[in-house]
Amino acid sequence: MNDRNRKPSRFRIFNFQKDGKGVSKDEVLNEKPNLKGFFKLYKDSISRLLTVNIMMVIGCLPVLLAILAASDLMMIEYTAPNSDFYSVIHSTLVGLDTFSAADLALIGTEGIQLTLHAPSTWTYVFYGTSLLTFLTFGLVNVGSAYVLRQMVSRQPVFMVSDFFYAIRRNWKQALPFGMLDLLLLILIPANVFILLTSGTSFLFGFLFWCNIIFGVLYFIMRFYIYLQMVTFDLSVFKILKNSLIFSMLGLKRNLMALLGILALVLINVLCIFGFGGILLPIGIAFPFMILFSHSAFMATYAAYFKIKEIMIDPLLAEEQVQDAPAEDSQA
């Protein structure tokens, strides 16, 4: 059958060859990076954000193995008495021919059986395999940052090819930093939880709030880290230094993006634990379809224009000044 005569499909979400809606040059020049501009760009980018989210999930698929390992699916199920005193009571009654009513009552109350779970071989295999996330985390973030930067700056985007282009170009920097990044994202919440449940002393309270402040600050810095990685040729130290400065300079935009991300997380939590379980399937599907890419899109929109204002535009202006004498001499 001739492809030109083939009837077009109505649903083309995952067609990476399909041309986008497009935007005029005047529309790009007149569009301002404000809340109105965000929602306009967000509306035009929803279908592509679905693709980005799927690529992010596939890239960090080993995390699912850790979730499975922590669940009861890979555990060995067994039963055991609820009370620690059952073994003592049982040992004292061994050898008796008859049991009194009090003995039977003790056995009945202290010998209640509970269903427990123990790790199996597959539990440890899945936990070990999930460590591959340390190898993929930075690569996925740098590829997504490049695609989202192109979307926010209204540049042409070829989803899959651009994603892997950014990985090939930045993997030497993204791979080691991704390991450190993931380690911090695990340790900071773990520290907060441990300090929250350890006690109420002044020291624990002080360390708790220090971890909260550092965690929020680092989370905002992440808006800029991978974005700079795919835009400039800078060392990791300079990227972190610039990200710290940008987190302060773009405080208003950063807080707006942070609130938007928290709203998405709250919606996800409500779908899973609220409404009587009616929206549980939506809550489970939410991270796989929406949560990660939409959160990253808000962070990129907040960060890119501040980077453009302070770092990109001055470089472009300097290049234009340097090119001007050459053009005048040719004239």
C-alpha positions in Angstrom: 0.0 0.0 0.0 1.2 3.5 -0.8 2.1 5.4 2.4 0.8 8.6 0.9 -2.7 7.1 0.6 -2.7 5.7 4.1 -5.3 7.3 6.4 -3.6 9.2 9.2 -4.0 7.9 12.7 -6.0 10.1 15.1 -3.7 9.5 18.1 -0.1 10.4 17.4 1.3 11.1 20.9 4.4 8.9 20.5 5.1 9.8 16.8 8.5 11.4 17.1 8.6 12.3 13.4 5.4 14.4 13.6 5.9 18.2 13.2 4.9 20.3 16.0 2.3 23.1 16.0 5.0 25.7 15.5 5.2 29.3 16.6 5.8 32.5 14.7 9.0 34.6 15.2 7.0 37.6 16.3 5.2 35.5 18.9 8.5 34.3 20.3 9.9 37.9 20.5 6.8 39.3 22.1 6.4 36.4 24.6 7.5 37.4 28.1 8.8 34.9 30.7 6.0 35.5 33.2 3.2 33.4 34.6 1.0 34.0 31.6 3.8 33.0 29.2 4.4 29.9 31.3 0.9 28.6 31.0 0.8 29.4 27.3 4.1 27.4 26.7 2.9 24.7 29.1 -0.3 24.2 27.0 1.7 23.9 23.8 4.1 21.4 25.4 1.9 18.9 27.3 2.1 16.1 24.7 5.9 16.4 24.5 6.2 16.4 28.3 4.5 13.0 28.3 7.3 11.7 26.1 10.0 13.3 28.3 8.4 11.8 31.4 8.5 8.3 29.8 12.1 8.7 28.8 13.0 9.8 32.4 11.2 6.8 33.9 12.8 4.4 31.5 16.2 5.9 32.2 15.8 5.4 35.9 14.0 2.0 35.7 16.3 0.3 38.2 14.6 2.3 40.9 11.5 0.1 40.3 13.6 -2.9 41.3 14.3 -1.3 44.7 10.6 -0.6 45.1 9.8 -4.3 44.3 12.6 -5.4 46.7 11.1 -3.4 49.5 7.6 -4.7 48.9 6.2 -8.1 50.1 6.3 -9.6 46.6 9.9 -10.7 46.9 9.8 -11.6 50.6 9.5 -15.0 52.2 6.3 -15.3 54.3 6.3 -17.1 57.7 4.4 -17.0 60.9 5.7 -16.4 64.5 4.1 -15.7 67.9 3.2 -12.1 68.6 4.6 -12.2 72.1 8.3 -12.6 73.0 7.3 -14.5 76.2 5.7 -17.3 74.2 9.0 -19.3 74.0 9.5 -19.0 77.8 5.9 -20.1 78.5 6.2 -23.0 76.1 9.4 -24.2 77.6 7.9 -24.3 81.1 4.9 -26.3 79.9 6.9 -28.9 77.9 6.5 -32.4 79.5 3.3 -31.7 81.3 0.6 -34.3 80.7 -2.3 -31.9 81.4 -2.7 -28.1 81.2 -4.7 -26.0 83.6 -7.1 -23.4 82.5 -4.5 -20.7 83.3 -2.0 -22.5 81.1 -4.3 -22.6 78.2 -5.2 -19.0 78.6 -1.5 -18.0 78.6 -0.9 -20.2 75.5 -3.9 -18.6 73.8 -3.0 -15.0 74.5 0.8 -15.2 74.2 0.8 -17.6 71.3 -1.2 -15.5 68.8 0.5 -16.0 65.4 1.5 -13.1 63.1 2.3 -13.2 59.5 5.9 -11.9 58.9 8.2 -11.5 56.0 11.9 -12.1 55.6 14.2 -11.1 52.7 14.7 -13.7 50.0 17.5 -14.1 47.5 15.6 -12.1 45.0 15.3 -9.3 47.4 19.0 -8.8 47.6 19.4 -9.3 43.8 16.8 -6.6 43.2 18.4 -4.2 45.7 21.8 -4.8 44.1 20.5 -4.3 40.5 18.8 -1.1 41.6 22.2 0.4 42.3 22.5 0.8 38.5 20.5 4.0 39.0 23.7 5.7 40.2 25.0 5.2 36.6 21.9 6.3 34.8 20.6 9.2 37.0 23.0 11.9 35.8 22.6 10.9 32.2 18.9 11.0 32.3 18.9 14.4 34.0 21.3 15.9 31.5 19.4 14.6 28.5 16.1 15.8 29.9 17.6 19.2 30.7 18.7 19.7 27.1 15.3 18.8 25.7 13.4 21.0 28.2 15.8 23.9 27.5 15.0 23.6 23.8 11.3 23.6 24.6 11.4 26.6 27.0 13.6 28.6 24.6 11.2 27.8 21.7 13.9 26.0 19.7 13.2 23.0 17.4 13.1 19.8 19.4 13.7 16.3 18.2 12.9 14.4 21.4 14.9 11.2 21.2 17.9 12.4 19.1 18.3 15.5 21.2 18.0 13.5 24.4 20.9 11.1 23.4 22.9 14.0 21.8 23.1 15.7 25.2 24.1 12.5 26.9 26.9 11.8 24.4 28.1 15.4 24.7 28.0 15.7 28.5 28.3 12.1 29.9 31.8 12.6 31.3 30.5 15.3 33.6 27.0 14.1 34.1 27.9 10.5 35.1 30.0 11.3 38.2 27.9 14.3 39.3 24.8 12.2 38.9 26.1 9.7 41.5 26.8 12.6 43.9 23.4 14.1 43.2 21.5 10.9 43.8 23.4 10.2 47.0 22.5 13.7 48.3 18.9 13.2 47.4 18.9 10.0 49.4 20.9 11.2 52.4 19.1 14.5 53.0 15.6 13.0 53.5 17.1 10.2 55.5 18.8 12.6 57.8 15.6 14.6 58.2 13.7 11.5 59.1 16.3 10.3 61.6 16.6 13.6 63.3 12.8 14.0 63.4 12.4 10.7 65.2 15.5 10.8 67.4 14.5 13.2 70.1 13.5 16.8 71.0 16.8 18.2 72.3 18.1 21.5 71.1 20.9 19.8 69.1 18.5 17.5 67.3 16.2 20.4 66.5 19.1 22.6 65.3 20.4 19.8 63.0 16.9 19.1 61.8 16.3 22.6 60.6 19.9 22.8 59.1 19.0 19.8 57.0 15.7 21.3 56.0 17.3 24.5 54.9 20.1 22.8 53.1 17.7 20.4 51.4 15.5 23.2 50.1 18.5 25.2 48.9 20.1 22.2 47.1 16.7 21.3 45.5 16.5 24.8 44.1 20.1 24.7 43.0 19.3 21.6 41.0 17.1 23.9 38.8 20.3 25.4 37.4 22.9 22.6 37.6 22.1 20.4 34.7 20.8 23.3 32.7 24.3 24.9 32.9 25.9 21.6 32.2 24.2 21.4 28.7 24.7 25.1 28.0 28.2 26.0 29.0 31.6 24.4 29.3 32.2 24.9 33.0 33.7 22.8 35.8 31.4 21.2 38.3 32.7 23.6 41.0 31.8 26.7 38.9 28.4 25.2 38.1 27.6 24.6 41.8 28.9 28.1 42.6 26.7 29.7 39.9 23.7 27.6 40.9 24.0 28.9 44.5 24.1 32.5 43.2 21.2 31.9 40.9 19.1 30.4 43.6 19.3 33.7 45.4 19.0 36.1 42.4 16.0 34.3 41.0 14.3 33.8 44.4 10.8 34.8 43.3 10.8 32.6 40.3 12.4 29.7 42.2 9.8 29.8 44.9 7.0 29.9 42.4 8.5 26.8 40.7 9.0 25.1 44.1 5.3 25.7 45.0 4.2 24.3 41.7 6.3 21.1 42.2 4.9 20.7 45.8 1.4 21.1 44.4 2.0 18.3 41.9 3.4 16.1 44.7 0.4 16.9 46.9 -2.0 15.9 44.1 -0.1 12.6 43.7 -0.3 11.9 47.5 -4.0 12.7 47.6 -4.7 10.4 44.7 -2.9 7.6 46.4 -4.0 8.0 50.0 -7.2 10.1 49.8 -10.7 10.0 48.4 -11.2 6.5 49.8 -8.9 4.8 47.3 -11.1 5.7 44.3 -8.2 7.6 42.6 -5.5 5.0 43.5 -4.9 3.9 39.8 -4.4 7.6 38.8 -2.1 8.1 41.8 0.0 5.1 40.7 0.1 6.2 37.1 0.9 9.9 38.0 4.7 9.5 38.4 5.0 7.4 35.2 3.1 9.9 33.0 3.2 13.4 34.6 5.1 14.1 37.8 8.8 14.1 36.8 8.7 15.9 33.4 6.1 18.5 34.6 8.2 19.3 37.7 11.3 19.5 35.6 9.5 21.8 33.1 8.6 24.2 35.8 12.1 24.2 37.2 13.6 24.8 33.7 11.2 27.7 33.0 12.1 29.3 36.3 15.9 28.9 35.7 16.5 29.3 32.0 15.5 33.0 31.7 17.6 34.0 34.6 20.6 32.2 33.1 19.8 33.8 29.8 19.7 37.2 31.3 22.9 37.0 33.3 25.1 34.6 31.2 23.8 34.1 27.7 22.7 37.6 26.6 26.0 39.3 27.7 28.0 36.7 25.7 25.8 37.3 22.6 26.2 41.1 23.0 30.0 40.7 23.3 30.2 38.5 20.2 28.2 41.1 18.2 30.5 43.9 19.3 33.6 41.8 18.3 32.0 41.0 14.9 31.0 44.6 14.2 34.6 45.9 13.3 35.2 43.1 10.9 32.0 43.9 9.1 32.9 47.6 9.0 36.3 46.9 7.5 34.8 44.7 4.8 32.4 47.5 3.9 
